[in-house]
Amino acid sequence: MKFIRKCKLFYLYDMKMEYKLLLSHLTLSVLAILLLTTLLYTNSAGILERKLLNSAEATSEKIILSLENIIQKYDNMTYSFSMMETVTDIYSHPGPDYDYSSIRKDRTDFENAMFSCIPVQIRNSVPDCDIRVYFQDSFPYFNNASRYFTYSSIEEEDWFKRVYSTYRQNRSSFFILSSQELSGEKSEDTPYMSIARVMPDKNYYPSPLAILRLDFPESYLNEAINPNNFDNALTFLVSDETNRLVSLSSASTESLYRELTLSRPVPDSDTLDSWHRYRLDGTDYFVIRQTLPSYPLTLITMLPSKSLLSEYYLHRNFTFLIGGILLVFCLFLSTVLAKTMSGRIIRLTSRMKQVKKGELISLPSSIIQGKDEIGELTSTYNYMIHAMEDLIEKEYLLGQETKNAELKILQAQINPHFLYNTLDMIQWFAEEGMLSQIEESVSSLATFYRLSLSNGKEFISLREEMEHVRSYIRLQKLRFPDTFLYEEELDEGLLDYLLPKTTLQPLVENAITHGLQESKRIPGHLLIKIEKEEGKNIRISILDDGAGMKNPPRTTPNGGTSRENSGHGFGIPNVSSRLTLLYGPGYGVVFEQNIPEGTIAIVRIPIPESV
């Protein structure tokens, strides 16, 4: 227990002051918001479920009322037509003397009467609406297999058998026919349904004179029962007489209706009495059945439980949003208070971290407020920064003077080293009596020192440095004829950049003396390449295929090179040290193994940014 308490104390000690203040301010606010959100989440689901089911039931009742009006409209129209005296009089005309002119007149009167009961505007409101009339076989005069048909042409159809038999049994004269009952008649892809009206014979009721059928697309009634104000709600209109689907809001849900007819409701005491819960195809549904008052039809409404609770989820998310806004507001207010209390400490700590990185930045005078302990710390910090800046400036000036002196000493070491080697070579020519070689050597040596002195300039162009190297190579070829071949691969666009003079000659001397001359291969090869690297560097490579370097100079901490019994003299370390002093770490001389034999000396210098 003590160990746990100790760990908690260490954790609090390590926590920043701003976070401690935020934690203390936010604890009560967060607890209150979480408690309120939990209560709303657990108690509002049932209330909203009942509210939404009542709303869905009211919507279904409106759909039933709308269906009643639609069907009543067609019921009244077909009834008024079937009872018109003009129509019944026409049926009494057939006889042996019924000629063609009488048939044409009666057909015209019949259609005028029919269309007077079914107005044009109503027929046009339903696309592809069609009217058909079926007569007894004793009245064949209107039969044209287009609008007028005889009973014998449809006596095998299921719908005709049902209409005819039902009328004879109970004198029902109005029928709603589903697309399933009419599936064998039309070949069109569009499903359709019909309203049928039996036209009775006033003299002998058991035998109807004709049957009027009004056909219209099934989608017309499907749209009428679609509950647009409920997402994912499904509706089915079922005939009580045949238990067949008359209409449905979505054609893809017919299989779901079949599963419903074979299922039993799930016991649910919380659901309203008029609603029942079913589990169909792995999904819970709320189902209600409502019967049309005037017609043998039942409307079945199904609501997926997930869709039913979408409004609840919206309400819950709104509650969470309000809670989140309150939480953000509390966080903002707590942050302002915490920063007001701890702002000066945070600024002082931040500047101290910058001092660790080498950035000496004092605090503005506007931040130094108050005479408390924090104000004293801030004033002392600024005093320390100003004192350190003065000390660093003095050290920098002293370092610049030391650096210039070191450069001059290093360059003075290089020139005597080369002069010694060259005079040794000329002495050897003199001993051998090689006068023409002595003359060429002296000329090349004069060119070499003319470029080496360069009128006192410390920096010369790469073009002049290459001429300096060529004069040295001519001297070496005079001393060791036919021992090596020399090549150049130069980027002409880089030859006007400057570098410290006498940079490349010691490296070329090293390649010839300790590489090519110690190799058994004759002639050897010497190659100088000048190219631009990625970024802003110039790469100068001196390649030889000589004996290679058994103990290559290694890079020192200051970017120069050191040697241990390598026998390469002090020219190479001096060159690398000069470049590192001038350009900084990352620049100087490095060595790599040439493949298959030999050494590569690589010099890197930066391209000036102003170029």
C-alpha positions, 0 to 999 in steps of 0.5 A: 500500500505504501509502495502504491502511495509512493508511486502516486506521489512520484507521478504527481511530482512529475506532472506539469503544473498546468496539467495538475491545475487542469485535472483539479478543475475538470474532475467535477465537471467531467463526472457531472456530464458523464452522470447526466449522459448516462441517465439520459441514455438509459431512460429515454429509449423506452419513451422514444420507442413508444412515441415512435410506434404511436407515430408510425401507427398514426401514419398507417391509419392515414394510409388506410384512409387514403386507400379507402378514398382511392378504392372508394373513388373507383368503386363509385365510378364503376358502380354508377356505370354498371347501374346506368339505364343506357348500358342495361338498355344496350344489353337488351338489343341483341337479336336476329335483326341486330345489324351493323349500324345498330352495333356501331351506334350501341358501341358509341353509346356504351363508350360515351356512358363508360367514359362519362363515369370514368372521366378523362382526367382520372384515367390520365392520372394513372399511366397506362390505365386500361378498361376491359369489358367481358360479356356473356357469349350470347352478346358477341357483337362487341367482341374485338379481343382488344377491349371487349371480350366474351366469358368463354375467352376467360372462363379458365382464368382464376380471377374470373372463377373467383369473381363469378362464383363469389357473385353467385354466392353472396352477390358481391359485385366489387373486387380487387384483383392482385397481380398474382391472379392476373399473372397469366394474361399480359406479357408486359414486364410491368406488373399490374392489378385490377378493380373488377365490377360485376354488372348485374342483370336486373331481370335475373340477378344470378347471371351477370350481364357483364364484368367491367375491369379497370387495369392499372400498374401495381406501382400506383397502389404501391406508391399509395401505401409507401410511408415516406416519413419513416425510413426503411418502413415496409408496408403490405396490402393483403386481401382477406379473401385470398390471403394474397399480396395485393400491393407492397411498398418495395418489390424486393421484400416479398420474400420477407412477407412470406417469412412473416406469414410462417413466423410467430411473434416474439413475446415482448411485454414492453411493446404496445398492444397493437404492435408485435415483435418478430425476428425475420431474417436475423433482424427484429421488426415491429409489426402492426395489422390494420383492416380497411373498414369498408373493404376486405383488405389488411394493411401490414406495417413493419418497422425494423427496430434499428430504423425505429430507434434512429431518432433515439440515436439522434437524440442520444448523439445530440445529448452527447454533443451537448455534453461534449460542448460543455466539456470543451467549454470547461476544458477551455475555461480550465485551460485559461485559468491554468495558464494564468496561474502557470504561464510565467513558469511555463515560459521560463521552463521553455526558454531554459530548454532552448538554452540546452539546445544552444539557443540563448534567448532572453524573456521579453520585459513584458513577461517579467511581472511581479515581485514574487519568486517567479519574477525573481527567477525570470530576472535572474535568467535574463541576467545569466543569458546576457552574461553568456552572450558577452562571453560567447562573443569574446570567445568567437573573436578569439577563435577567428584569430586562431583559425586564420593563424592555423590556416597560414601555418598549414599552407606554409607546411604544404609548399616546402614539402612539395619543393623538397620532392621536386628538387630531389627529382631535378637533382636526379636528372642532373646526375644522369645528365638529362639536360632536356629533361632538366629544361622541361622540369624547370619550366614546369616547376616555374609554371607550378610555382607561378600558379602556387603563388597566384599573386598572394591569393589564397583561393584560385579557380578549379581551372587554375588548380587543374593546370597546377596539377598538370604541371606536377604530373608533367614533372612526374612523367619526366622522372618516371616515363611510361609508368602511368597514363593520365586521364581527366573527366571534368564538368566544365561548368564547375571549373570557375568555382574557387577552392584553396590553392594547392589542394589537389597536388598533394593527393595526386602526389600520394596516388603516384608515389604510394599507389602507382609506383608501388604497383607491379602493373605497368603502365598504371592509370590515373584519373581525375573526375570533377562532378556535381553531387546531389545538393550543393557540393562539388565532388573531386575524385582522384582514382588510381589502380595502384597497390592500394593503401594498406593503412588509409588515413582515418577521419579525425574528430575535427574532420581532418585525417591522421596517419599511423606509419602510413608513409604518406607524409604530412601533405594529406592531413594538412589538406583535409585540415584546411578544408575542414577549418574553412568549410566545417565538418562534413567537408575534407578528404576521404578515401575509398577502395578502388575496384579491383585495385587501387585507391580513390581520394575524394574531396568535397567542397560546397558550392557558394549559396550566392551562385 
